Amino acid sequence: MATIAGEAPYEERSLFVRKATGLVRGWSVHDAFIYATFSINLITLGLYIFSFGPFIPKGSLLLAVILSGAYLVFQTIVYAALIAVMPRAGGDYVWVSRVIGGGLGFVLAVCGWWFINWHWVPIYANILVKEFFQPLAAVIGWDRGVSFWGEPKGIFTSSVITAVLAAAFISIGMRGYAKLQKVCFYGGVLGLLIVFGLLIFHSKDAFITTFNHHAQSTYNATTPDAYAQTLKKGGYAGAGSLGGLAFGSTVLLIPMIAFFNLWSNWGATLYGEVRGASDFRKNIMAMAGALVVTSIGAVILILLIAHTMGWDFYNAANNAFWTDGGALGVWPYPVTLATFFVSPWLQFIVIVLMSLWFFGWVGTVFLTASRVIFATAFDRILPEWAARVNKRGVPYYAILIMLLPSLVISYFYAYNSTFTSWTLDATLVIAVTFCGSTVAAGILPWRKPEIYNASPIAKYRVAGIPLITAAAVLFLTFLGYCIYKWLQDPVYGSNNHGSLIYMGCLYGVALGIYVVSRIVRRRQGMDLKMVYNEIPAE
């Protein structure tokens, strides 16, 4: 056990649940790279949030992706440095609790990773419906299936499937999950290359013809020229061109794009199970590599969509869908549109291959959060049984704590529109947690100099300032801007009054848990402040 402040040997041994976590270092840095690539998922998150681009009409989606992707390299520096200093399970919770304070670390991590990811299950499920169930139902001619998945029953069913898959996948252990995500990653890359090829080797005129054909034959459109109808109904004033340089509007797009590319650090709570996690440069390669590769992929896909489908059509189709359902009656998934060039069987195969981007990603909704639950239980904030692991190093009680409540949340999400609106700040809450970790990173060299100076990042400085501090200031500026716009501008859908109250209640529950735990542990003769003077065991 690493010691920050020297304590009596007996007290040290009694601080944590056991001398070793029992977790297994089952991942390489390459596995962490794949996980980060799935977390900033171009297909599931990227294509979904790109469809909201028309709500900021003059903004350049292409430029927003490039600018935000480049700037968020500072985020990867912050988190790569924190991991190199303290590569422990629990990530944000461990860093904030050790550098700033236990109460703040617990509340931010519990809300930003544990509670909020219950609410992300139906969000994940919504993407499963739009990119898997509905497209496949349309391809095989199951009209009732297309409509079913958009109904409350379908939403809840897809949420249950999402939650069960996530729990099952991460229950196989880190080594098993690494193999699973590799299969999904390389299969998904193959699918993406096929989509690229379909868009490269077909013309816009060919797309117009095949779109009009499939709109009528597959989606029962009432007009023979659905392409022209889409342009007419979905067109909007002030629409920007693909290469537009309306910088002010483009900057306004960035808080929207953050829904897609803010998550390169999603695996930060897992680095206690990654071999070589104390290597700062390898951590940068994992997270920044995923960010850069995904941003490049996004730029290529946007350019190809514009080349083959037409940029005005793509935006009009998205705008028409969010306005009245559009010509197809379903979300205009670019992958589905690209497969219109081939036979139904080949459409089916390509959509299944592209669905691997979802199935490789679905475990992220529970995996990261389960390690926060584990870490808080290992520190004895939560009951000790929540830190139990099986022989594969899987914290099975922590997974159950994620699974069971998420099903209840999903039910209310599907059947209660008011509750659905309460989840609109799901991104904001995680960003607030990132703020806590970023502040901890910025002040780390002065708050914990003995840890910082002994770490591999102490040698990196910019104009005499620690690199971790400089990067933290820049990333905190990004987070501050996004949070301000989310709260200030209704276009982002995040300044819902009911959602803010609900999220505030979640923070209140987290604080209540911490206060009760402090009282209980004090009565048992244990001061939790002593826990936060120690780095957790490996």
N, C-alpha and C positions, 0 to 999 in steps of 0.2 A: 504494500500500500504506500502510495506517495504521500508525504506529509507536507502540509503548508505551514502549520504552526505546531510545534512539538507538544504532544500530550502524553499522559501516562500510558504505558503499554496496555493495561487492562481496559482503559477507556477507549483506546483505539480499536481494540478487537471487538468491543461491544457497540460501536457506533453503527455499523452496517449490518445487514441481515446475515451475511457470511463473509468469509475472507476473499472469495472469488465470485465473480458474477455467475459463472456457469454458462455464459454465452460463448459461442464458438466463432473464432475468426475464420469464417468460411468463405469470405469474399476477397478477391484481388481488386486492385485499383481499376482494372478493366471492367470488372463487374459493377463497380460503383459508377463508372462512365455510362454503361448501358442503363443503369437505374436512373441516372440523371437525365439521360436522353429520353427515356420514357416519361419522366416527370414533367419536362417541358415538351410535351408531346405535340408535334406538328399536326398529326392527323386528328387526334381526339380534341385537344384544347385549341390548337391553332386554327384549324379550319372552322371550328365552331365560332370562335370569337371574331374571326375575319368576317363572318357573315353579318356582324353588327356594324361594320365599317360605314354603311350608308347613313348611320345616325350622326356621323360627323362628316358631312358630305364633301367638303373641300379638302379634307385630310388625305395625304398620300399613305396608303397602307404599306406600300413597298418601302418608302423612306422611314416610316415609323418602326417597322421591323428591324431595319438596318441600324437606326440610331439607338433604339432601346437595347438591341442585342449587344451593340458595342459598349454602351454605357454600363450594362449589367455585369461586365467583366469585373467591375469593382466589387460587386456582391460576391463573386467567386473568390476574390482575393481575401475578403473579410472572413468568409467561412472556411476557406482552405487554411488560413492562419489559425483560426480558433481550433480547428480540428488538430492541426499540428501541435498546438500547445497542450490541449486536453482531448486526446482521441478516446472519448468515452461514450458508451451507450447513453442516450438521453439528450445529447447535443445541446440545444438551446437551454434546456432546463439546467443542465450542469454548469454551463458557462455563466448564465445570469445569476444563478444562486451562489456561485463561488466568487464572482467578481463584484456584483452589486448587492445582492441580498437574497436569502432563501424564500421569503414570502413573495417577492416580486417574481423571482424565477419560477416558482411553483404556479402562481396565478397565470402568468403569461403563457407558459408551456402547456398547462392543462387546458386552457381555453383555446390556444392557437394550434394545438396538435391533437389533443384528446377529444374534447367536447365538439369542436367544430368539424372534425372529420366524420362524426356521426351524420352531420348534415350534408357532407359531400357525397355520401352514398347515393342518394337520389339524383344528385347532379351528374355523377358518373353514369348512373343508369339512364338518364336522359340522352346521353351521348351514345350509349349502347343501343338504344332504340333507334336513334337517327342514323347511325352508321352501320348497323348490323341487322336488327330485326325487321325494320321497315323496308330497307333496300332488298333484302332476301325475299321477304314476303311478296314484294312487287315483281321480282324476277320470276318466281315460281307461279305467279298469277293468283296468289292468295289475298284477295281484296279485303276480306274480313280481318286478316292478320295485319294489314297496313293500318286499318282504323283502330283495331284493338289496342295496339301498343301506345296509341295516343290517348286512350281513355284512362280514368283513375285505376281500374283493375290492371291494365297493362303497365302503368307507371309503377304501381306497387309490386307487381310480379317481377318486373325488370330490376327493381331495387333489391328484392329478396335474392334474385339470381346474382346480382352484383356483390352483395354482402357475403353470400355463401361462397362464391368463387374466391373473393379476396381472402376470407378466413381459411379456406381449404388450401389455397396456393401457398400462403406464408406459413402454414402449419407443417409443411414438409421440411422446414429448416432452411438456413441460409445457403447451404451448399446445393440443396435441391432446387431452391428458388432461383439460384444463379443459373442453373442448367435450363430451367423453364424459361426464364427471361431471355436467354441466348437464343433458344429456338424461336421465340416470338419475335425477337429483334431481327434476326437474319431472315426469317420468313416475311416479316413486315417490310424490310428493306427490298426484298425481291418484289413484293407487291408494288411498292412505290416506284421501283425502276420500270415495271410494266406500265404503270400509269403514266410515267414520264414519256415512255415510248409511244403510247397511244396518242398523247397530246402533241408530241413532236412530229409524228409521221402522218398526221391528218390535218386537213385545212379547216379554216373557219366555215367555208361553204359546205364542206362535208358534215361538219358538226350541226349546222343549221338544219340540214336535211334529216339527219338521224335523230336530232332532238324533236323535231316536229313529228316524226314517225312514232317514236316511243312515247311521246306525250299523249298521243291518241290511243295507240295499241296497248300500252302497258298501264298508263295512269288515267285513261278515260277522259282526256282533255276534250273540250267541246269545239275547239277551233282547229282547223288544219294548219294554221300558222301560229303555233304556240310561242315560237321564238319572238315574232313581231309583237304578239300580245304581251309577252313578258316585258319587252322594252317599253311598251306603251303604258302598262299598268304600274310597272316598278320603277320607271324613270322618275327622277326627282331633281328639283332645281339646285343648281350649284354643284352638281356632281363633278368631282375632280378626275383628271386623266391619270393613267397609270404613272406617268413620269412627272406628275404635278409637283411643284415646289412651294405650295402654300404652307410655309413653315409653321405659322401660328396654329393652323388647324391640324397639322401633322403632329405637333407637340401635344395637342389635346387628345389625339388618338392613343398616345403612349400609355396613359392609365388604363385604357381598355385592353391594349395589347398585353399589359402586365398579367392579365388573367391567364395568358398562355406562357410567357417566358420568365416569370418571376420565380420559378421553382427549381432552378438548377441545384439549389442547396437542399432539396427535399430529402435527400439521403443523409443529411448531417447527423441525425440522431442515431444512425446505424454504424458510424465509423469506429465504434468500439469492437465491431465485428469485421473490420476490413484490415487485411494484412498491409503493413507499410503505411498506415494512416498518419504516422508522425512525420512523413516526408511531405513538406510543404509544396514542392514542385509537382509531385505526383497528384496531390489533391487538386491543384490548379488544373492539371491535365484532365482530370476526371470531370470536374464541373465546368470549367471554361471550355474544355473541348466539346462537351455536350452542347453548351450554349452556342458556340460558333458553328458547329456542324448543323445543328437544328436551324439556326438563322439562315445559313447558306441554302439549306433545303427549302426553307420557306420562300426565299427569294426566287429560287428556280421554279418552284411550283406556281407562284404568283405570275411569273413571266409566261409560263406555259399556258396557264388558264387564260391570260390575256391574249396570247397568240392564237389559240384554237377556239375558245368560246367567245372571246370578245370581252374586254374589261367592262364596257358599259352593260353588257348582258349579265355578267357575273354579279355586279352590284344591283342591277335591276331585279334579278331573280331573288336575291337575298332580301331586298327591300319589299318585294311583292309577297314573299313568304311571311315575313314578320308583320305585314299589313293585313293580308286577307287569305293567306295560304298559297298563293302563287298558282301558276298554271298546272303544276304537278299535284298539288295538294299535300305534298310532303316537303321536308327540308331539302333544298337543292344541293345535296352532297356532291362535291366535285368528283369524287371517285366514281359514284354511280353515273354521273354525266359522261365521264371519260369512257366508261365501259359500254356506252351506247353504240360504239363502233363495232362491237364484237357480238357473237351469238350469246343467247341466254346462258348456256352452260359455261362459257368463258367469263361472262359477267359474274356468275355465281362464284367461280374460282377466284377471280380477282378480288371480289368483295370479301370473301373468306380470308384470303391472304392479308388484305388490308385490316381486317378485324383483329389480326394479331397485335396491331398497335394498341388496341383496347385491352386484349387479354394479357399482354405483357405489362400493361399499366395498372390494371385493376387492383393488384396487390398493394400498390402504393397507398391506397386509401386507409389501410389498417397497419401496414408494416411499420412505417415511421412512427405512428402514434403509439403502437404497442411498446416501443422502446422507451418512450417518455413515461408511460404508466409503469413499466418495469423499473426505470431509474428512480422514480419517486417512491416506489415501494422499497427499493434497495436502500434508500436513505431513511426508511421507516416513517415516511409521511403517510403513505397508504399502508394498509395491513400487509404483513410480511408475505402472506400467501400469494399476493399479486406479483411477487418477484420469483415465484417458483418456475423452474424450467425443466423440460424433459431431457432425455439423453442426447437429443439432437440440438440442445440449446434453445428450444422454442419456449417462450414465456406464454404458456397456453391459457392461463387465467387472464393475462393482459389481452389476449386475442378475444376471449369471451366478453371481456368488458367493452371491447369495441363492437363486437358482433351484435349482441342482444339488444342494447339500446338503439342501435342504428336501424333495426327492424321497426321499432316503435316510431322513431322519427320518420322513417320512410312512409309508414301508414298515414301519419298526419300530413306529410308532404303531398301524398297522392290524393287524399280525400278532403283536405281543408285548404282552400285557396288562401285564407288569411295566414295560416301557418307557413304556407309556401313563401309568401312575401316576407316572412320573418327571417328567412334564410338568405336574403339578398346580400347581407354583409359578410358572407362566409369568406370571401377573399380578404376583406378589410381586417378581420380579426387575426388572420395569419400574418398579414403585413405588420400589424402592431407587435406581434411576437418577434418578428424579424427586427423591429426597431429596438427592442430590448437587448437582443443579442448584439446588434450593431453598436449600441452605446457601450455595452460591456467590452466589445473588441477595442473601441476607441480609447477607453480609459485603462485597459488591461496593463500597459507598461508602467503605469503609476500606482494602480490599485494593488497589483500583485507582481511587483518587480522581480521577486525571487523566481517565480514561475516563468515569467516572460524572458528574463535574461538567460535562463537555462534552456530555453527552447530554440529550435532551428530558425525561427523567424526574427530573432533579435538583431541579426546582422543586416536585415533589409530596412533601409531608410530612404526617404525622399526629402532632399533639402534639409537634412538633419532631423526630420520628423519620422517616427516609426511608420513603416509602410502600412501596418495594420490600422493605425490611427488615421492616416491620410485617406485610405480606402474607405474606412468607416464613415468619415465625414461626407465623402462623395456619395456613398450609397444611402446614407441617412437623408441626404438632400433629395434623392430620388424617391425614397419612401414617403418623405414628408409631402412632396408635391402630389404624389398619387393619392395619399390619404386625404389631403385637402380637396382635391378635385372630386374624389368619390363622395365626400360629405357635402360639397358645395354645389355640384352640378347634377341635376336629375338624369342627364343623358346616360350616365353610367349605371343607373338603376340601383345605387348603393346607399342613397340618402333617405331610405324609407324609415319613417319615424318608428313604426312598430318593430322593424328589424333592429334598430339601434337599442330600443328598450329591451328587447328579448336578449340581445347579445350582452347588454349590461347586466341582465339577470344571471347569465352564465358566468360572468366575472364574479358576481356576488356569491354564487354557489361555490366557485373555486376558492375564493377567499374564506368562505365558511368552512370548507373542508380543511384548509390549512390551519385556521384558528383552533378548530376542534382537535386536530392532530397535535398541535403544540400543547394544548391543555392536557390531553390524554398522556402524551409522552412525559410531560413534566411530572404528572402524578405517578408515573412508572419510574421516576428518578432519572430521566434522561432529558438533557437540554439539546434541542435540535440545532441550536447555534453551533454546537461543537461539530455536528455533521458537516456544516458548510465551511468549516475550517480545514476540511480534508478533501483531497481528490478521491473520488470513488475508486475502489479496487477494479482491476481488469478482470 
